[in-house]
Amino acid sequence: MVRINSLAMWVLLWILSWCFLPVHANTLSYVLQRAEDNQHATIQFYLSANQSVKAYELQAPRRLLISFEQTQTDISALLAQLSRLKNDFVSEITVEQKNSTLFATFIYATKNISIQQELKTNNVVIRFIKDLSTTPTTPISASAAPSPAITQPTTSLVPKKSITGNAQRLVIVIDPGHGGKDPGALGKKVYEKQINLRAALMLKEKLEKIPSVVVKLTRDKDVFVELQDRVEFAQKYRAGLFISLHSDSAHNTKANGASVFALSIIAASSKSKRLLDRPGDAVLGYGKIELRSIPKDLAKTLLDLSQKSLIHSTALGAMLLPEISKVSAIHNHQVQQAAFQVLKSFDFPSLLIEMGFLSNRKDEQNLLNSTWLDTLTNAIAKGIKKFLTTNVNFIQLYGNE
């Protein structure tokens, strides 16, 4: 009979305890919101740790597939929550665990269902939208407070083929996130799309006072604009800078403050090499940059351009944060990098600014306060002006004659 002393037994038990630890370190929580008019619904997934999340739209039948790596959750509880989407938005929902990956599949109820996706760090937002001619005009809690009035400008959104004039001018495109049938985040008193538009109109007025700057808006009223159309709009105007304005939302109502995001297209040099070596499309975040049939040397040039614009985007973001911090709490004190669809352009610097959390009572009050919002947009304009003054070659690099 083999005798094991107490120390050896303790060591053995310690080793075995590590061997049988659960491998799913990441847990998933979620919140689902439906509009009273049943035209749109939003589900937000929150992850306890940084893990890879991928979303794909598939055909036959039309469906959305989301995969969460190294993630676990109570599947029956999740299905019970997701079942609120049935009939109006999806006809069938499946959730299954395969090894360490959690898969959720949504089969669309009808052909007129479209979706918007945002993949952020620890936060995945999926919006199901009925493609109808009517659009929601009041927030879910419309009885609590009226929607803020929005002044409509008279400028046209039809892009010009070129910008005339002899002087070098910088075209800044401001993109008020969401709009029309896509309300964005839902506060207790307002839709995100309304705050974004109000801020964009204020920022436009301030930036137009900077010499050599021309400002365009991707939308100047409550209309729905596809994400790719926003990028193409900026390209047609030969934009030198793209600023997308948004308001955030989180499961944790204590989350507050502003954040600045720059495009993250290449995570590391090794990923850049794989992107060039592989055939077909490169799936980045939830969008695609088409590299099919592009010669390898041209693809490398495009990637070099994107990395150069990322450097300028990050530098500008770093100059904006101190100015914004004088007005608002800061959620992330460094420029974040994420593959948002509207930031995916090869040829000009792009930033996405989350101005605050509509899920936070104080932030929502601030964002609804016209004086506070005016001060915030003034801080953003001041940061951009300081950046252009400091980087004297920026207009030469990205400007137009």
HUVEN-V889211 format. One record per pair of residues at least 24 apart in sequence whose ideal C-beta (glycine too) atoms are under 8 Angstrom apart, sorted by the first residue. I is the first residue (numbers start at 0). J is the second residue. Records with the same first field share a line. If there is no record, write none. Layout:
BEGIN
I = J, J
END
This chain:
BEGIN
21 = 71
22 = 69, 99
23 = 69, 70, 71, 99
24 = 48, 69
25 = 50, 67, 68, 69, 70, 71
26 = 70, 71, 72
27 = 67, 70, 71, 72, 77, 101
28 = 72, 250
29 = 77, 80, 250
30 = 250
31 = 80, 81, 83, 84
32 = 139, 185
33 = 83, 84
34 = 135, 139, 182, 185
35 = 139
36 = 135
37 = 87, 129
38 = 128, 129, 131, 133, 134, 135, 180
39 = 126, 127, 128, 129, 135, 180, 181, 182
40 = 83, 84, 87, 88, 126, 127
41 = 124, 125, 126, 127, 184, 185
42 = 81, 84, 124, 125, 127
43 = 122, 123, 124, 125, 248, 249, 250
44 = 122, 123, 124, 125
45 = 121, 122, 249, 250, 251
46 = 70, 121, 122, 123
47 = 121
48 = 121
49 = 120, 121
52 = 118, 123
53 = 282, 285
54 = 116, 118, 123, 125, 285
55 = 282
56 = 114
60 = 106, 107
61 = 106, 107, 110, 112
62 = 104, 105, 106, 107
63 = 104, 105, 107, 114, 125
64 = 102, 103, 104
65 = 102, 103, 104, 123, 125
66 = 100, 101, 102
67 = 100, 101, 102, 103
68 = 99, 100
69 = 99, 100
70 = 99, 100, 101
71 = 96, 101
72 = 101
77 = 103
81 = 105
84 = 127
87 = 129
88 = 112, 127, 129
89 = 127
115 = 177, 181, 226
116 = 285
117 = 285, 339
118 = 284, 285, 337, 338
119 = 337
120 = 335, 337
122 = 249
124 = 248
126 = 181
128 = 180, 181
129 = 180
130 = 180
131 = 180
134 = 179, 180, 221, 223
135 = 180, 182, 190
136 = 221
138 = 182, 185, 186, 187, 188, 189, 190
139 = 185
140 = 187, 188
143 = 187, 188
144 = 187, 188, 189
146 = 189, 190, 193
147 = 189, 193, 197, 367, 369
149 = 193, 196, 197, 200, 220, 221
150 = 200
151 = 219, 220
152 = 200, 203, 216, 219
154 = 216, 219
156 = 216, 217, 218, 219, 232
158 = 215, 232, 235, 236
159 = 236
160 = 235
161 = 237, 399
162 = 213, 236, 237, 399, 400
164 = 400
165 = 400
166 = 211, 400
167 = 211, 394, 395, 398, 399, 400
168 = 211, 212, 213, 394, 398, 399, 400
169 = 211, 212, 213, 239, 240, 387, 393, 394, 397, 398, 399
170 = 213, 214, 215, 236, 237, 238, 239, 240, 398, 399
171 = 206, 212, 213, 214, 215, 238, 239, 240, 241, 242, 383
172 = 214, 215, 216, 217, 232, 233, 236, 238, 240, 241, 242
173 = 199, 202, 203, 206, 214, 215, 216, 217, 242, 243, 244
174 = 199, 216, 217, 218, 229, 233, 241, 242, 243, 244, 341
175 = 199, 216, 217, 218, 244
176 = 243, 244, 245, 246, 341, 351
177 = 245
178 = 218, 221, 222, 223, 224
179 = 221, 222, 223, 224
180 = 223
181 = 223
183 = 245, 246
184 = 246, 247, 248, 357, 358
185 = 248, 357
186 = 246, 248, 357, 358, 363, 366
187 = 357, 360, 363
188 = 363, 367
189 = 357, 363, 366, 367
191 = 245, 246, 248, 357
192 = 221
193 = 221
194 = 246, 354, 357, 366, 367, 372
195 = 244, 245, 246
196 = 220, 221
197 = 369, 372
198 = 244, 354, 372, 375, 376
199 = 244
201 = 372, 373, 376
202 = 242, 244, 376, 379, 380
205 = 376, 377, 380
206 = 380, 383
208 = 380
209 = 380, 383, 384, 387
211 = 394, 398
212 = 387
226 = 286, 340, 341
227 = 340
229 = 341
230 = 340, 341, 343, 344
233 = 344, 347
234 = 344, 346
237 = 399
238 = 347
239 = 347, 348, 393, 394, 396, 397, 398, 399
240 = 315, 347, 348, 349, 350, 383, 397
241 = 341, 342, 344, 347, 348, 349, 350
242 = 349, 350, 351, 352, 379, 383
243 = 339, 341, 342, 349, 350, 351, 352
244 = 352, 354
245 = 351, 352, 353, 354
246 = 353, 354, 355, 356, 357, 366
247 = 330, 353, 354, 355, 356, 357, 358
248 = 356, 357, 358
249 = 356, 358, 359
250 = 358
251 = 358
252 = 358, 359, 360
253 = 359
254 = 330, 356, 358, 359
255 = 328, 330, 355, 356, 359, 361, 362
256 = 327, 328, 329, 330, 331, 355, 356, 362
257 = 323, 327, 328, 329, 330, 352, 353, 354, 355, 375
258 = 329, 330, 331, 335, 352, 353
259 = 316, 319, 320, 323, 331, 334, 335, 350, 351, 352, 353
260 = 316, 334, 335, 336, 337, 339, 342, 350, 351, 352, 353
261 = 309, 312, 313, 316, 334, 335, 336, 342, 348, 349, 350, 351
262 = 305, 308, 309, 312, 336, 337, 338, 339, 342, 343, 344, 349
263 = 309, 336, 337, 338
264 = 288, 302, 305, 306, 309, 338, 343
265 = 302, 305, 306, 309
271 = 302
274 = 298, 302
275 = 299, 302
283 = 338, 343
284 = 337, 338, 339, 340, 343
285 = 338, 340
286 = 338, 340, 343
288 = 343
301 = 345
304 = 345, 346
305 = 345
308 = 344, 345, 346, 347, 348, 349
309 = 336, 348
311 = 348, 390, 393, 396, 397
312 = 342, 348, 349, 350
314 = 386, 390
315 = 348, 350, 382, 383, 386
316 = 350
318 = 382, 385, 386, 389
319 = 350, 352, 378, 379, 382, 383, 386
320 = 382
321 = 382
322 = 378, 379, 381, 382, 385
323 = 352, 375, 378, 379, 382
325 = 378
326 = 371, 374, 375, 378
327 = 354, 355, 365, 375, 378
328 = 355, 362
330 = 356
347 = 397
348 = 397
352 = 379
END
